């Protein structure tokens, strides 16, 4: 893979000011609402932030200060939140094999989906798919399964061990740009078309996090973010001046960081 370019970064606020702002009660426009018990977070294409703490989602719009919440205690902790479509948000509870679709106000759109009722008693990861569908990974059949919005099975990748030669243990599943991307921390990233047909493996290992935006893969390992362009195989790098980052999301102007000490920060990005 080729490496090209680099980024310069600067803190939007001095660190001390950011910490102070996080402590200011909501709502104050243009400050960051951050629940201190958040396990992970997401960012949608409209700039809304979603903080997940066990069974609760806190949605916050930095531009307006608007906030909304969703909580369902009976299904255990939320394992996956897919906000790639802000009007059709996927919430997945792997412990109970349940899936819920929410609208942009975090209200339930339809009935709770029990994956077991669809014929799969176990599934480890899930994500949104085109036209209101969704994907799951079936660890028993070692296959990716797609359902449409009518809960009809439309696609099956087949046994991925037989196809790829790798015993895959997925930690993340993402559909973007007419492709399905499955991340395995040990074996790398596996790419499929929108119907589940295997295309290739990309050897990025031991990543803390992965995010896809505008055709670019944003990959976190230790204190470095790799911006991988799959069409050209080029890689840009950004060295973070922060230790212990466990998750990040970014748009064209801002990168949001969740640290292992449960601190949330924002960084301005400028491409040289």
C-alpha positions in Angstrom: 0.0 0.0 0.0 1.3 3.5 -0.8 1.5 6.2 1.8 1.0 9.8 0.8 0.3 13.1 2.5 -0.3 13.9 6.1 -2.6 16.0 8.2 -2.1 18.7 10.7 -4.4 18.9 13.6 -5.2 21.4 16.3 -7.5 21.3 19.3 -10.7 23.2 18.8 -10.4 24.3 22.5 -7.5 23.9 24.9 -7.8 20.6 26.7 -8.6 22.2 30.0 -11.5 24.1 28.4 -12.9 21.0 26.7 -12.9 19.2 30.0 -14.7 22.1 31.6 -17.3 22.2 28.8 -18.0 18.5 29.3 -18.9 19.2 32.8 -21.4 22.0 31.9 -25.0 20.7 32.2 -27.0 20.3 29.0 -28.3 22.2 27.1 -25.8 24.9 26.0 -25.6 25.4 22.2 -22.2 24.5 20.7 -20.9 22.7 23.8 -20.6 18.9 24.0 -23.0 16.9 26.0 -21.2 13.7 27.1 -22.6 11.1 29.5 -19.7 10.0 31.6 -20.8 6.3 31.5 -20.7 6.1 27.7 -19.2 2.8 26.4 -19.0 4.0 22.8 -20.5 6.6 20.4 -21.5 7.2 16.8 -21.7 10.1 14.4 -24.2 10.4 11.6 -23.9 12.3 8.3 -25.9 15.2 9.7 -23.4 15.8 12.5 -25.5 14.3 15.3 -23.6 12.4 18.1 -25.0 9.2 19.7 -23.6 8.2 23.1 -24.3 4.6 24.2 -24.2 3.6 27.8 -25.3 0.0 28.4 -29.0 -0.1 27.3 -29.4 3.7 26.6 -28.8 5.9 23.6 -28.3 9.7 24.1 -28.5 11.6 20.9 -27.1 15.1 20.8 -26.9 17.7 18.0 -23.9 20.0 18.6 -25.2 22.6 16.2 -28.6 23.1 18.0 -28.1 21.6 21.5 -31.1 19.4 20.9 -31.1 16.1 22.8 -33.2 12.9 22.8 -32.9 9.5 24.5 -33.8 5.9 23.9 -33.6 3.1 26.5 -34.7 -0.6 26.6 -33.4 -2.4 29.7 -34.9 -5.8 29.0 -32.5 -6.7 26.2 -29.3 -6.1 27.9 -26.5 -3.8 26.7 -26.5 -2.4 23.2 -23.8 -4.1 21.1 -24.2 -2.3 17.8 -25.6 1.0 16.7 -25.7 1.8 13.0 -26.6 5.4 12.2 -25.5 5.4 8.5 -29.2 6.3 7.7 -30.2 8.9 10.4 -33.9 8.2 9.5 -33.5 4.4 10.0 -31.2 3.6 12.9 -30.3 0.0 13.7 -29.9 -1.1 17.3 -28.6 -4.6 17.9 -28.5 -6.5 21.2 -26.3 -9.5 20.7 -26.9 -11.0 24.2 -30.6 -11.4 23.4 -30.3 -11.7 19.6 -32.8 -8.8 19.2 -32.8 -6.0 16.6 -34.7 -2.7 16.8 -35.1 0.0 14.1 -35.5 3.6 15.3 -36.5 6.8 13.5 -34.6 10.1 13.7 -36.3 10.9 17.0 -35.2 7.6 18.5 -38.8 6.2 18.4 -39.3 2.5 17.5 -40.5 2.3 13.9 -41.7 -1.3 13.9 -41.9 -4.4 16.1 -38.8 -5.7 17.8 -37.1 -8.2 15.5 -36.0 -11.5 17.1 -33.2 -13.0 15.0 -34.0 -16.4 16.4 -37.5 -16.2 14.8 -35.7 -15.8 11.5 -33.9 -19.1 11.9 -30.6 -18.0 13.5 -30.2 -18.6 17.2 -26.8 -16.9 17.3 -25.4 -13.9 15.6 -22.5 -11.8 16.6 -22.6 -8.6 14.5 -25.2 -6.7 12.5 -25.5 -3.7 10.3 -27.9 -1.7 8.0 -28.2 -2.6 4.4 -29.7 -0.8 1.3 -33.5 -0.3 1.0 -34.1 -0.8 4.7 -32.6 -4.2 4.9 -29.9 -5.5 7.3 -27.1 -8.0 7.6 -26.1 -10.4 10.3 -23.2 -12.8 10.7 -24.1 -16.4 11.5 -21.2 -18.0 13.5 -22.8 -21.5 13.2 -22.9 -21.4 9.4 -19.9 -19.0 9.3 -21.9 -16.9 6.8 -23.2 -13.4 6.2 -27.0 -13.3 5.9 -29.1 -10.4 4.5 -32.7 -9.7 5.2 -34.9 -7.1 3.4 -37.3 -4.8 5.3 -40.0 -7.5 5.0 -37.7 -9.9 7.0 -37.2 -12.1 3.9 -33.8 -13.6 3.5 -32.3 -12.3 0.2 -28.6 -13.1 0.3 -26.2 -15.6 1.8 -22.4 -15.4 1.5 -21.9 -19.1 2.0 -19.3 -20.6 4.4 -16.6 -17.9 4.7 -14.0 -20.4 6.0 -14.4 -22.4 2.8 -14.3 -19.3 0.7 -11.6 -17.3 2.4 -9.5 -19.9 4.2 -9.7 -17.9 7.4 -11.6 -18.7 10.6 -13.3 -15.3 11.0 -14.3 -13.8 14.3 -16.0 -10.5 13.3 -16.0 -7.5 15.5 -17.6 -5.0 13.1 -19.8 -5.2 10.0 -20.4 -2.1 7.7 -22.2 -1.6 4.4 -21.1 1.4 2.5 -20.6 2.4 -1.2 -22.3 -0.8 -2.5 -19.9 -3.0 -0.5 -20.0 -5.0 2.7 -17.0 -4.8 5.0 -16.3 -7.2 7.8 -13.5 -6.5 10.3 -11.7 -9.3 12.1 -9.1 -8.0 14.6 -6.7 -10.8 14.0 -7.2 -11.6 10.3 -7.8 -8.2 8.8 -10.7 -6.7 6.8 -12.8 -8.8 4.4 -14.6 -7.1 1.5 -17.8 -8.3 -0.2 -20.2 -6.8 -2.8 -23.7 -5.8 -1.8 -24.9 -9.3 -2.3 -22.4 -11.0 -0.1 -20.0 -12.2 -2.8 -16.4 -12.2 -1.5 -14.0 -9.8 -3.2 -10.8 -9.5 -1.2 -9.0 -9.3 2.1 -7.2 -6.1 3.2 -4.4 -6.7 5.7 -5.1 -4.2 8.4 -4.7 -6.0 11.8 -5.1 -5.2 15.5 -7.3 -2.1 14.9 -9.0 -0.4 17.8 -11.7 1.0 15.6 -12.9 1.5 12.0 -15.1 4.0 10.3 -16.1 4.6 6.7 -17.0 8.0 5.3 -17.2 9.4 1.8 -15.4 6.3 0.3 -12.5 6.5 2.7 -11.7 3.9 5.4 -10.6 5.6 8.7 -8.7 3.1 10.8 -7.4 3.5 14.3 -4.3 1.7 15.7 -2.7 2.9 18.9 -2.2 6.6 18.5 -2.4 6.7 14.7 -5.4 7.1 12.3 -4.9 5.6 8.8 -7.0 7.1 6.0 -7.2 4.2 3.5 -8.5 4.9 0.0 -9.7 1.4 -1.3 -9.9 2.5 -5.0 -6.3 3.6 -5.2 -4.8 1.6 -2.2 -3.2 4.9 -1.0 -2.9 5.5 2.8 -2.7 8.9 4.5 -1.7 9.0 8.2 -2.6 11.2 11.1 -0.6 10.9 14.3 -2.7 11.8 17.3 -1.2 13.8 20.1 -3.3 11.9 22.6 -2.8 8.6 24.4 -5.4 5.9 25.0 -7.9 6.6 22.2 -10.3 3.8 21.9 -12.8 5.2 19.4 -13.1 8.0 16.9 -15.5 9.4 14.3 -14.9 12.3 12.0 -16.4 14.5 9.2 -14.7 16.9 6.9 -13.9 19.4 9.8 -13.9 17.7 13.1 -12.7 14.4 14.7 -14.3 13.2 17.9 -12.3 11.0 20.2 -13.4 8.8 23.1 -10.4 7.9 25.3 -9.9 4.8 27.4 -10.2 6.9 30.5 -13.7 7.8 29.4 -12.8 11.4 28.3 -14.4 12.8 25.2 -12.6 15.3 23.0 -13.0 17.1 19.7 -10.2 18.0 17.2 -10.2 20.2 14.2 -8.7 18.7 11.1 -7.1 20.6 8.2 -5.7 18.8 5.2 -2.3 20.2 4.0 
